Amino acid sequence: MKNIFVSALVFDEGKSGISNYIENSIYHLAFSNKIYVAILKKDIPNFTRKHENIHFIVFPNILKHAILNLLFHFFILPFLLSNKYSFIFLPAANRRLMLFYPVYTIATFHDLSQFYIVGKYDLFRMFYIKYVIPLFLKGVNKIIAVSNNTKQDMLKYLNLKNQDIFVNPNGYDKDLYLYGQRNLTRKHINSPGQKYILYISRIEHPGKNHLRLIKAYELLPLHVKQTYPLVLIGNDCENAHIVHEYVQKSKYKDFIKFLGFVENEKMPTIISSAKIFVFPSLYEGFGIPLIEAMAMNVPTLCASNSSLLEIGKDVSLFFNEYDELSIKESMLKVLENIPLQDSMKRNGLHKVKQYNWSCHANNIIKLYEKDQLVQTSKTFC
């Protein structure tokens, strides 16, 4: 049993893809290891995946401020760690790294979407990503990319070596979604039995591309909108007001529902009640909601970019994310074609077998153990 230190100081109150990753990777690592998790006091209630091998190291909420959090990771955290830990695991390396690494370190990198979405980050954050992150990644022993697409972006923009990056795909909460498949209780958004068009993502403009999806939805025939409302799940983030203001002015606003953040436990029921799942994001490092929809037997449509091409291959119907008409026609094509829906569902259930949090956690341990074996063999030479 190994002692693993994990920084969860950027847990985002449990409301982001990063927090989904942190919680699930830690939980599955804890099955056979002791995990010591650095976490803000306010985030303890938000960390729902408890295990007897998970131990919290609590830090004050003042570190919720981004600059303080960043400086703490760089200049203080390294001095608080010792060789009592087998290794350090940094689950959000694209956001937080350290000045040096006192113990063997594995870091996960999620995406470089800021290089593809104009105006996503300000000048300070772009400088940090372009120049600071590559410098301090070099001290990490093993770097994990959550998709082949993310690895290629890291090679292109961060000047790293191919042999230093290991692709280890994300998973989905298999127990939760298998349970959801067996216990579908129809808690519907509107009238009993009504299906809807679903998108799950934080409300962020322009990166998550809500406006084009909404405009595409407005183009659908009236009877389709009356049959299938558009349901948007996710907490408000950068420029969310632009999306909300547009919907308030739309003559079809009564057909468009914002549910805000929804707890993971409720997701299987909500996803299973969707007619189709649409993912129009302009760029994704992985896209966990896509495989969650597949797991709940829902046809998936997505943008033809980034890791979505990789994750949705042979399952999803792709569209041009910059073209409202393309999004609209794709939605209509699936909604009106039952044999196509059935085929997409079957392919989706087959595809999700590739994505497993237990395998992801085991691969992290294997990376560490392989290096330890090499070091041991060198000692005996």
Helices and strands as residue ranges (DSSP letters): E 3-7, G 12-14, H 17-29, E 34-40, G 41-43, E 54-59, G 61-64, H 66-75, H 77-80, E 87-90, E 105-109, G 113-115, H 123-127, I 128-132, H 133-137, E 142-145, H 148-157, G 162-164, E 165-167, H 174-182, E 196-200, H 210-219, H 222-227, E 230-233, H 240-249, G 253-255, E 256-260, G 264-266, H 267-272, E 274-279, H 288-295, E 300-303, H 306-311, E 317-319, H 324-335, H 338-351, G 352-354, H 357-379
